[in-house]
Amino acid sequence: MSAHVKSAFLSLIILAASACGSAEQSSDGSSGTDSSAAVQEGLDVMSSLAGRYAHYDVVAYEDNIFGMEMLSLVVTYGFTTLEIVDGELVSVDRFCHAEMPSNLDFENIVSDEFTRAIVPESVVVSLIKEGDRWGYHRPATPTPLGIDMEDVDEPLPDATDDPRITDADGDGKPGVTAGIILPGGEPGEIYMIRKEVFAYTLYRQDNGHLVGVVEDSSEQLVIGADPEWLNVPSRPEQFADSAFSPIHLVPLAESEAVYDCDDLMRDVPTLFPSPEQFW
């Protein structure tokens, strides 16, 4: 069964229950008990999934920079909260910190201000089941970064001086800034606008963790650089092997409600696998 088919499972059983009634016979004499039981199972699953999680995901990208094939990992840490709202399971993602190792001989630096400026919309997720494991699918919610867009479904502009460009990370420079340390230690900066477009599918493990893969179709436009020679087109695409783009959610206890980004980053070595295993 495909993920899209499975993601419709809960909606279908709720519709079936609405049509049949709870524990009553339909017009053809069949019982609605099975449908009601399925709905109750779905509600129980939502209740078991609801809560706050430490969030870790890796998205592997491939790109061509200065004629060199680059494979990079964007490793992001943050929090995911799952809430039941009006009978639906809603996901809220907020991010703390990101790192970007690559196979080339330079260091990429992504500021926390850059990372925390990515604020996806809250979104209703779909329950899915594979074998005896329940999980959920989070659909994509396009999130502009460094540009104001009334219609988030339109593509990023090609113009680097588009009047809608903003200073999303508050550093006084257009768009968002990615730092770079070149071979020999020379620093540089690349200014860009992005549209973050990601979805993910996870399944609950025996230890209560949710584990799955990320699907990413984000867009990017470089709008400037310092030094200027770094201002080259860069439109990375997700690496085809999904094993390089995992996501892990680790449940946090209610007593950890005030657990913040500093706490999370302190505990990263004990919470999550090292991204090196995906390199």
TAPEFEN-V328738 format. One record per pair of residues at least 4 apart in sequence whose ideal C-beta (glycine too) atoms are under 6 Angstrom apart, sorted by the first residue. I is the first residue (numbers start at 1). J is the second residue. If there is no record, write none. Layout:
i,j
I,J
I,J
//
This chain:
i,j
1,5
1,6
3,7
3,201
6,128
7,126
7,128
7,137
8,12
10,42
10,127
13,38
13,39
14,39
16,35
17,35
17,36
17,39
20,26
20,32
20,35
21,32
22,36
23,33
23,36
24,32
25,29
25,31
26,30
32,36
42,127
45,127
45,134
46,84
46,89
49,82
50,82
50,84
51,251
52,81
52,252
53,80
53,249
53,250
53,251
54,250
54,252
54,264
54,271
55,78
55,79
55,80
55,249
56,77
56,248
56,272
57,76
57,214
57,247
58,73
58,75
58,245
58,246
58,275
58,278
59,74
59,214
59,216
59,245
60,73
60,239
60,244
60,245
61,72
61,236
62,71
62,239
63,70
63,234
63,236
65,70
70,102
70,104
71,103
72,100
72,102
73,101
73,275
74,100
75,99
75,275
76,95
76,98
77,96
77,97
77,264
78,94
78,95
78,96
79,94
80,93
80,249
81,92
82,89
82,91
83,90
85,90
88,124
89,125
90,122
90,124
91,123
91,125
91,138
92,122
93,120
95,115
95,118
96,261
96,264
97,112
97,115
97,265
98,110
98,115
100,108
100,110
105,183
106,180
106,182
107,181
108,180
109,179
110,114
110,178
112,116
113,169
113,170
114,169
114,176
117,168
117,169
118,145
118,196
120,141
120,143
121,141
123,141
125,136
125,138
126,137
127,136
128,135
128,137
129,134
133,203
134,204
135,202
135,203
135,204
137,201
138,199
138,200
139,199
140,197
140,199
142,152
142,195
142,197
143,196
144,149
144,195
145,168
145,176
145,194
145,196
146,166
146,168
146,175
146,176
146,193
147,164
147,165
147,193
148,164
156,195
156,219
156,221
157,162
160,223
165,174
165,175
168,176
169,176
171,177
173,177
173,191
174,191
174,223
175,191
175,192
175,193
175,223
177,189
177,191
178,190
179,189
180,188
181,187
182,186
188,230
189,226
190,225
190,230
191,223
191,224
192,220
192,222
193,221
194,220
195,219
196,218
197,217
197,218
198,214
198,216
199,215
200,212
200,214
200,247
201,212
202,210
202,212
204,210
205,209
205,211
208,251
209,250
210,249
211,248
212,247
213,242
213,245
214,245
214,247
216,238
220,235
222,234
224,231
225,230
225,231
239,244
244,278
248,272
250,271
252,256
252,259
259,263
267,271
268,272
273,277
//
